[in-house]
């Protein structure tokens, strides 16, 4: 089978290849299977006419692009550069509108146009691209700004790992700063002799991803409400960024931190547990909170444990206590650095 494409194999052979790769790599075969579909989906995106308009971000970019985390990430976050999507819109080069009322108008435009673009242009492209590759998928919608690329698994069902690649779209950001990167399938590291999909993507810079996740953690600490499964992934990812070379550059980039906070204050308004609007500015001026307390901390720990037990995180992933400790240290460092910067200003 040397040199053959994985997708040219018969279904039983594909299953055997995944089992062999699983034995070599120590990863569950159904996770390796889904990772292949993730890369194949990204390849379809970035060999399309939309490649220069879409930016790949989030936890999956940290694992697949930057190799900062060893966490299975099944959802693809894609940002359509709003300055190109809403051609002629009233905003600056960073996608920041001049006022809250303008932000509301832009948001309404995105809510109308983005679903139309997904169904009218993107989904037909994805269907054609997958068919051309000989990959059998079914496209489905579970919300107006998402697209599911469903596939038939070669293994029994796993409730925590769906046989579907979820693409989540946004068009209320520029997606920048970003970098060009090549990615491969995890199964390719098993040296099976097979050819697996690859992709070349535009990925959001780690430093911006850090501030996106840090402010998301801040909001959770103020809301104390776990709205979805696997939300603890943000703290897991922040821990790994903290342990990487990117932590220093993220901490030093106060301007980027302020841009993220300002952008979220316009387009991602949230309320705290008392119903008050969250002031993102406080998160980047010496008052960020990254570790919750009480029940909110216990719920986060439970969610993290489920991720570990389901094979979403690597076998050697840090325990929750280590993650919390890293986030406490980051919280202190950020508040010291950005609080001092505010005083100097």
PAKOL-359865 format. One record per residue (C-alpha): residue number from 1; x, y, z; residue in three letters. Coordinates in pm, 1 decimal. Example, Ala and Ser with C-alpha at 12.3 -4.5 7.8 and 13.67 -1.06 7.14 Angstrom:
<atoms>
[1,[1230.0,-450.0,780.0],'ALA']
[2,[1367.0,-106.0,714.0],'SER']
</atoms>
This chain:
<atoms>
[1,[0.0,0.0,0.0],'UNK']
[2,[309.2,225.9,-7.1],'UNK']
[3,[241.4,563.6,-164.9],'UNK']
[4,[-133.2,509.9,-190.6],'UNK']
[5,[-375.3,778.4,-84.1],'UNK']
[6,[-566.2,693.8,231.4],'UNK']
[7,[-889.8,776.9,53.8],'UNK']
[8,[-813.0,538.6,-232.9],'UNK']
[9,[-816.3,240.8,4.5],'UNK']
[10,[-1121.2,26.6,62.8],'UNK']
[11,[-1309.9,100.5,380.1],'UNK']
[12,[-1175.1,-203.3,565.6],'UNK']
[13,[-820.2,-113.7,466.7],'UNK']
[14,[-872.3,238.8,593.0],'UNK']
[15,[-986.9,101.1,925.2],'UNK']
[16,[-681.9,-126.3,947.5],'UNK']
[17,[-450.6,163.3,864.5],'UNK']
[18,[-604.0,374.3,1139.8],'UNK']
[19,[-572.4,90.0,1391.1],'UNK']
[20,[-205.1,49.2,1297.8],'UNK']
[21,[-143.7,421.7,1334.8],'UNK']
[22,[-327.6,416.6,1666.8],'UNK']
[23,[-101.7,141.8,1799.6],'UNK']
[24,[207.5,337.4,1694.4],'UNK']
[25,[100.4,678.9,1818.3],'UNK']
[26,[-102.9,586.5,2124.9],'UNK']
[27,[-403.2,787.6,2004.9],'UNK']
[28,[-757.4,655.6,1968.3],'UNK']
[29,[-829.1,545.9,1608.5],'UNK']
[30,[-1154.8,740.4,1586.1],'UNK']
[31,[-967.0,1056.2,1684.0],'UNK']
[32,[-703.7,995.6,1415.6],'UNK']
[33,[-987.2,936.0,1170.8],'UNK']
[34,[-1151.8,1264.5,1251.5],'UNK']
[35,[-820.9,1448.4,1237.1],'UNK']
[36,[-784.6,1328.7,877.5],'UNK']
[37,[-1124.2,1475.6,798.3],'UNK']
[38,[-1026.2,1802.4,966.3],'UNK']
[39,[-719.3,1836.6,743.9],'UNK']
[40,[-910.1,1731.0,431.7],'UNK']
[41,[-1172.1,1995.1,508.7],'UNK']
[42,[-907.2,2263.2,557.5],'UNK']
[43,[-744.2,2162.6,231.1],'UNK']
[44,[-1076.2,2211.5,53.6],'UNK']
[45,[-1111.1,2556.4,212.1],'UNK']
[46,[-760.3,2674.9,129.8],'UNK']
[47,[-748.8,2550.1,-226.9],'UNK']
[48,[-1071.4,2734.5,-302.4],'UNK']
[49,[-1136.6,3085.4,-429.1],'UNK']
[50,[-1195.0,3190.6,-67.6],'UNK']
[51,[-844.6,3110.7,60.8],'UNK']
[52,[-729.5,3474.0,85.3],'UNK']
[53,[-1046.6,3582.3,263.6],'UNK']
[54,[-1059.7,3327.4,545.6],'UNK']
[55,[-844.0,3304.0,857.7],'UNK']
[56,[-810.3,2988.4,1066.5],'UNK']
[57,[-808.8,3049.5,1441.1],'UNK']
[58,[-881.1,2897.3,1781.4],'UNK']
[59,[-761.7,2583.6,1956.2],'UNK']
[60,[-742.4,2376.8,1640.0],'UNK']
[61,[-492.6,2624.5,1497.4],'UNK']
[62,[-282.5,2587.6,1813.4],'UNK']
[63,[-271.1,2209.6,1773.0],'UNK']
[64,[-264.9,2163.2,1396.9],'UNK']
[65,[-65.5,2469.3,1291.5],'UNK']
[66,[158.7,2575.3,1576.6],'UNK']
[67,[186.6,2238.4,1754.3],'UNK']
[68,[166.7,2421.0,2084.8],'UNK']
[69,[-93.7,2189.5,2229.8],'UNK']
[70,[-152.9,1817.3,2201.8],'UNK']
[71,[-529.4,1831.9,2221.1],'UNK']
[72,[-773.3,1690.7,1973.0],'UNK']
[73,[-963.2,1982.0,1825.6],'UNK']
[74,[-1252.6,1892.3,1602.9],'UNK']
[75,[-1411.4,2230.5,1533.3],'UNK']
[76,[-1273.0,2473.3,1277.3],'UNK']
[77,[-1307.3,2842.4,1355.0],'UNK']
[78,[-1288.7,3046.7,1037.1],'UNK']
[79,[-1302.9,3423.8,1021.7],'UNK']
[80,[-1400.8,3594.5,698.0],'UNK']
[81,[-1208.0,3924.0,698.9],'UNK']
[82,[-1489.2,4166.8,772.7],'UNK']
[83,[-1317.6,4450.3,585.3],'UNK']
[84,[-1354.0,4240.7,269.0],'UNK']
[85,[-1681.5,4070.8,353.2],'UNK']
[86,[-1855.8,4401.0,422.1],'UNK']
[87,[-1691.6,4597.3,143.5],'UNK']
[88,[-1757.4,4965.4,203.9],'UNK']
[89,[-1845.6,4915.0,569.4],'UNK']
[90,[-1766.7,5194.0,811.5],'UNK']
[91,[-1468.6,5071.5,1017.0],'UNK']
[92,[-1092.6,5115.6,1042.8],'UNK']
[93,[-823.9,4875.8,918.9],'UNK']
[94,[-856.6,4669.3,1237.5],'UNK']
[95,[-1229.4,4623.8,1184.1],'UNK']
[96,[-1324.3,4865.8,1462.3],'UNK']
[97,[-1634.4,5079.1,1392.3],'UNK']
[98,[-1656.3,5445.7,1496.7],'UNK']
[99,[-1948.4,5387.5,1733.3],'UNK']
[100,[-2167.2,5129.3,1900.3],'UNK']
[101,[-2454.1,5208.2,1664.4],'UNK']
[102,[-2229.2,5139.4,1365.0],'UNK']
[103,[-2121.9,4811.4,1525.4],'UNK']
[104,[-2487.7,4712.7,1555.8],'UNK']
[105,[-2547.9,4792.1,1189.1],'UNK']
[106,[-2241.9,4591.8,1084.1],'UNK']
[107,[-2351.8,4299.9,1300.9],'UNK']
[108,[-2694.9,4300.3,1137.6],'UNK']
[109,[-2531.6,4302.6,794.4],'UNK']
[110,[-2316.6,4004.3,890.0],'UNK']
[111,[-2616.3,3814.8,1030.5],'UNK']
[112,[-2794.5,3857.2,700.0],'UNK']
[113,[-2510.6,3809.1,454.3],'UNK']
[114,[-2297.2,3542.2,620.7],'UNK']
[115,[-2562.7,3265.4,621.7],'UNK']
[116,[-2643.0,3353.5,259.9],'UNK']
[117,[-2277.3,3320.8,165.7],'UNK']
[118,[-2236.4,2991.2,354.1],'UNK']
[119,[-2536.3,2828.7,184.1],'UNK']
[120,[-2506.8,2996.7,-153.4],'UNK']
[121,[-2132.1,2990.1,-215.0],'UNK']
[122,[-1926.0,2811.1,47.9],'UNK']
[123,[-2130.8,2492.0,92.3],'UNK']
[124,[-2154.7,2420.5,-283.8],'UNK']
[125,[-1777.8,2469.4,-307.9],'UNK']
[126,[-1718.4,2228.0,-19.7],'UNK']
[127,[-1948.5,1964.7,-170.2],'UNK']
[128,[-1766.6,1982.5,-504.9],'UNK']
[129,[-1421.0,1978.5,-347.5],'UNK']
[130,[-1490.6,1672.5,-133.4],'UNK']
[131,[-1652.4,1488.3,-423.7],'UNK']
[132,[-1348.4,1563.2,-639.5],'UNK']
[133,[-1126.4,1410.6,-369.3],'UNK']
[134,[-1344.4,1100.3,-354.0],'UNK']
[135,[-1447.5,1175.1,4.9],'UNK']
[136,[-1808.8,1095.9,86.7],'UNK']
[137,[-1963.4,1358.6,312.8],'UNK']
[138,[-2301.2,1510.2,388.7],'UNK']
[139,[-2334.1,1879.7,459.4],'UNK']
[140,[-2573.4,1993.9,730.3],'UNK']
[141,[-2660.2,2314.8,912.3],'UNK']
[142,[-2726.7,2339.9,1284.5],'UNK']
[143,[-2719.9,2718.6,1298.6],'UNK']
[144,[-2707.0,3005.8,1053.6],'UNK']
[145,[-2331.0,3060.1,1085.9],'UNK']
[146,[-2206.0,2700.8,1098.2],'UNK']
[147,[-2166.8,2412.2,857.2],'UNK']
[148,[-2130.3,2046.5,949.8],'UNK']
[149,[-1923.9,1821.9,725.4],'UNK']
[150,[-2064.1,1483.7,830.5],'UNK']
[151,[-1889.5,1157.0,749.1],'UNK']
[152,[-1950.6,790.4,822.1],'UNK']
[153,[-1706.1,667.1,1084.2],'UNK']
[154,[-1523.3,339.2,1042.6],'UNK']
[155,[-1560.3,278.6,1417.4],'UNK']
[156,[-1842.9,246.5,1668.0],'UNK']
[157,[-2002.6,567.3,1788.4],'UNK']
[158,[-1833.7,790.3,2041.5],'UNK']
[159,[-2075.5,1039.5,2191.3],'UNK']
[160,[-1805.4,1288.8,2286.2],'UNK']
[161,[-1635.0,1281.9,1943.9],'UNK']
[162,[-1885.8,1334.5,1666.3],'UNK']
[163,[-1845.5,1197.3,1313.2],'UNK']
[164,[-1864.2,1549.6,1184.9],'UNK']
[165,[-1631.1,1842.6,1130.4],'UNK']
[166,[-1798.1,2160.4,1249.2],'UNK']
[167,[-1703.8,2479.6,1068.4],'UNK']
[168,[-1788.6,2789.6,1267.3],'UNK']
[169,[-1780.1,3112.1,1069.2],'UNK']
[170,[-1749.6,3469.4,1177.4],'UNK']
[171,[-1720.1,3796.8,991.1],'UNK']
[172,[-1684.8,4044.9,1273.1],'UNK']
[173,[-1305.7,4052.9,1279.9],'UNK']
[174,[-1013.9,4083.4,1039.3],'UNK']
[175,[-848.4,3760.4,1155.5],'UNK']
[176,[-516.2,3941.9,1171.0],'UNK']
[177,[-232.0,3930.6,1253.6],'UNK']
[178,[-199.1,3598.8,1071.6],'UNK']
[179,[65.9,3367.7,928.2],'UNK']
[180,[89.9,3110.3,647.1],'UNK']
[181,[148.6,2752.6,763.7],'UNK']
[182,[141.9,2396.7,627.7],'UNK']
[183,[-30.9,2123.5,828.9],'UNK']
[184,[-36.5,1743.9,817.3],'UNK']
[185,[-251.0,1466.3,961.2],'UNK']
[186,[-148.3,1312.9,1291.8],'UNK']
[187,[-172.1,967.6,1132.4],'UNK']
[188,[104.3,1063.0,888.3],'UNK']
[189,[349.4,1053.9,1179.4],'UNK']
[190,[296.9,677.8,1210.6],'UNK']
[191,[491.0,615.3,886.5],'UNK']
[192,[233.9,377.9,742.9],'UNK']
[193,[351.3,447.4,388.7],'UNK']
[194,[17.3,600.7,300.7],'UNK']
[195,[-43.0,948.4,165.8],'UNK']
[196,[-269.0,1154.8,391.2],'UNK']
[197,[-422.1,1497.4,323.9],'UNK']
[198,[-220.7,1813.8,383.4],'UNK']
[199,[-324.4,2178.3,383.4],'UNK']
[200,[-167.4,2523.3,367.9],'UNK']
[201,[-364.2,2772.8,575.0],'UNK']
[202,[-379.5,3136.1,685.0],'UNK']
[203,[-367.4,3104.1,1064.1],'UNK']
[204,[-431.8,3373.1,1321.4],'UNK']
[205,[-115.8,3456.4,1515.6],'UNK']
[206,[-78.3,3284.5,1853.2],'UNK']
[207,[-56.6,3619.3,2030.0],'UNK']
[208,[-404.0,3720.8,1916.0],'UNK']
[209,[-541.1,3376.7,1999.5],'UNK']
[210,[-396.9,3419.5,2348.4],'UNK']
[211,[-582.8,3745.3,2408.8],'UNK']
[212,[-902.8,3604.0,2259.7],'UNK']
[213,[-887.9,3312.9,2504.5],'UNK']
[214,[-773.8,3519.5,2802.4],'UNK']
[215,[-1068.3,3755.9,2762.5],'UNK']
[216,[-1303.0,3457.1,2720.1],'UNK']
[217,[-1172.1,3320.5,3051.7],'UNK']
[218,[-1225.2,3663.3,3208.3],'UNK']
[219,[-1589.2,3668.1,3096.0],'UNK']
[220,[-1653.1,3319.0,3236.3],'UNK']
[221,[-1509.6,3422.5,3571.8],'UNK']
[222,[-1754.3,3713.1,3582.9],'UNK']
[223,[-2053.7,3510.8,3459.5],'UNK']
[224,[-1981.6,3189.3,3654.5],'UNK']
[225,[-2192.9,2994.1,3408.2],'UNK']
[226,[-2059.9,2706.4,3195.9],'UNK']
[227,[-2260.0,2739.0,2874.6],'UNK']
[228,[-2112.4,2453.6,2670.6],'UNK']
[229,[-1907.3,2133.6,2693.9],'UNK']
[230,[-1527.6,2154.1,2657.7],'UNK']
[231,[-1516.8,2518.6,2753.9],'UNK']
[232,[-1226.5,2429.5,2983.7],'UNK']
[233,[-1022.5,2393.4,2665.1],'UNK']
[234,[-948.7,2765.9,2684.9],'UNK']
[235,[-764.5,2724.7,3016.9],'UNK']
[236,[-586.1,2414.7,2886.1],'UNK']
[237,[-467.9,2611.2,2582.6],'UNK']
[238,[-369.1,2916.1,2785.9],'UNK']
[239,[-150.4,2690.6,3001.6],'UNK']
[240,[39.4,2569.7,2696.0],'UNK']
[241,[81.3,2917.5,2550.0],'UNK']
[242,[215.7,3024.3,2889.0],'UNK']
[243,[477.4,2749.2,2866.6],'UNK']
[244,[578.6,2849.3,2512.5],'UNK']
[245,[790.2,3122.2,2355.4],'UNK']
[246,[470.6,3302.8,2254.9],'UNK']
[247,[380.3,3396.9,2611.3],'UNK']
[248,[643.0,3671.1,2633.9],'UNK']
[249,[545.7,3826.5,2301.7],'UNK']
[250,[175.1,3811.8,2390.6],'UNK']
[251,[234.6,3977.6,2726.6],'UNK']
[252,[446.5,4250.8,2568.5],'UNK']
[253,[189.7,4332.6,2301.3],'UNK']
[254,[-32.2,4564.9,2502.6],'UNK']
[255,[-157.4,4727.3,2183.7],'UNK']
[256,[-289.1,4395.4,2052.2],'UNK']
[257,[-450.8,4322.7,2389.4],'UNK']
[258,[-632.8,4655.2,2375.5],'UNK']
[259,[-742.9,4593.9,2015.7],'UNK']
[260,[-894.4,4257.9,2110.9],'UNK']
[261,[-1071.0,4410.4,2411.1],'UNK']
[262,[-1201.0,4703.3,2208.0],'UNK']
[263,[-1318.4,4474.4,1930.6],'UNK']
[264,[-1504.2,4246.6,2173.2],'UNK']
[265,[-1663.4,4545.3,2344.8],'UNK']
[266,[-1827.3,4634.0,2013.2],'UNK']
[267,[-1911.9,4292.9,1869.7],'UNK']
[268,[-1923.0,4043.7,2158.4],'UNK']
[269,[-2104.5,4215.9,2440.8],'UNK']
[270,[-2157.3,3997.7,2748.9],'UNK']
[271,[-2321.2,4043.1,3087.8],'UNK']
[272,[-2182.5,3929.7,3421.1],'UNK']
[273,[-2376.3,3723.6,3677.1],'UNK']
[274,[-2543.8,4041.0,3804.1],'UNK']
[275,[-2662.2,4147.6,3460.7],'UNK']
[276,[-2403.6,4422.0,3415.3],'UNK']
[277,[-2222.3,4468.5,3083.5],'UNK']
[278,[-1871.5,4321.4,3099.8],'UNK']
[279,[-1605.4,4590.0,3063.5],'UNK']
[280,[-1338.2,4424.3,2848.6],'UNK']
[281,[-1117.4,4726.8,2904.1],'UNK']
[282,[-1060.4,4619.7,3263.6],'UNK']
[283,[-918.4,4288.0,3142.0],'UNK']
[284,[-637.6,4469.7,2961.5],'UNK']
[285,[-571.0,4745.8,3211.8],'UNK']
[286,[-476.6,4557.0,3526.6],'UNK']
[287,[-799.6,4386.1,3635.4],'UNK']
[288,[-817.6,4059.6,3442.4],'UNK']
[289,[-959.0,3754.6,3622.7],'UNK']
[290,[-860.1,3418.1,3476.8],'UNK']
[291,[-941.2,3173.4,3756.7],'UNK']
[292,[-1302.0,3139.8,3880.3],'UNK']
[293,[-1401.5,3041.0,4230.8],'UNK']
[294,[-1660.0,2825.6,4403.4],'UNK']
[295,[-1906.1,2630.8,4190.5],'UNK']
[296,[-1777.2,2789.5,3870.1],'UNK']
[297,[-1432.1,2642.9,3936.8],'UNK']
[298,[-1577.1,2300.4,4020.5],'UNK']
[299,[-1783.0,2294.9,3699.0],'UNK']
[300,[-1476.0,2386.5,3499.5],'UNK']
[301,[-1276.4,2108.9,3665.2],'UNK']
[302,[-1551.3,1856.3,3587.5],'UNK']
[303,[-1554.9,1964.1,3223.8],'UNK']
[304,[-1175.5,1933.9,3208.0],'UNK']
[305,[-1184.6,1583.5,3357.1],'UNK']
[306,[-1437.6,1470.8,3095.6],'UNK']
[307,[-1209.5,1601.7,2821.9],'UNK']
[308,[-923.1,1399.6,2967.3],'UNK']
[309,[-1127.6,1080.9,3001.4],'UNK']
[310,[-1254.1,1111.8,2644.2],'UNK']
[311,[-906.1,1132.2,2493.4],'UNK']
[312,[-950.2,1493.3,2384.3],'UNK']
[313,[-633.9,1588.2,2571.2],'UNK']
[314,[-304.0,1402.9,2548.7],'UNK']
[315,[-221.9,1129.0,2798.2],'UNK']
[316,[47.1,1351.3,2950.8],'UNK']
[317,[-168.3,1664.5,2964.8],'UNK']
[318,[-135.1,1860.5,3289.9],'UNK']
[319,[-387.6,1800.9,3562.9],'UNK']
[320,[-642.2,2071.0,3632.5],'UNK']
[321,[-448.8,2198.0,3932.7],'UNK']
[322,[-143.0,2269.9,3718.6],'UNK']
[323,[-358.0,2450.6,3462.3],'UNK']
[324,[-515.4,2665.2,3732.3],'UNK']
[325,[-174.1,2748.0,3877.7],'UNK']
[326,[-48.1,2862.1,3537.2],'UNK']
[327,[-353.8,3080.7,3492.3],'UNK']
[328,[-308.2,3234.8,3837.0],'UNK']
[329,[49.8,3322.9,3745.6],'UNK']
[330,[-60.2,3468.2,3412.8],'UNK']
[331,[-329.1,3671.7,3583.9],'UNK']
[332,[-71.8,3829.9,3815.1],'UNK']
[333,[174.4,3896.2,3532.3],'UNK']
[334,[-88.4,4049.0,3302.5],'UNK']
[335,[-230.0,4275.1,3570.2],'UNK']
[336,[118.0,4388.2,3667.3],'UNK']
[337,[227.2,4457.7,3309.2],'UNK']
[338,[-90.3,4615.2,3176.0],'UNK']
[339,[-174.4,4793.4,3498.4],'UNK']
[340,[169.5,4954.4,3490.1],'UNK']
[341,[124.2,5043.3,3123.8],'UNK']
[342,[-203.3,5217.8,3206.6],'UNK']
[343,[-36.0,5423.1,3480.2],'UNK']
[344,[244.7,5526.4,3243.5],'UNK']
[345,[-11.6,5631.9,2984.6],'UNK']
</atoms>
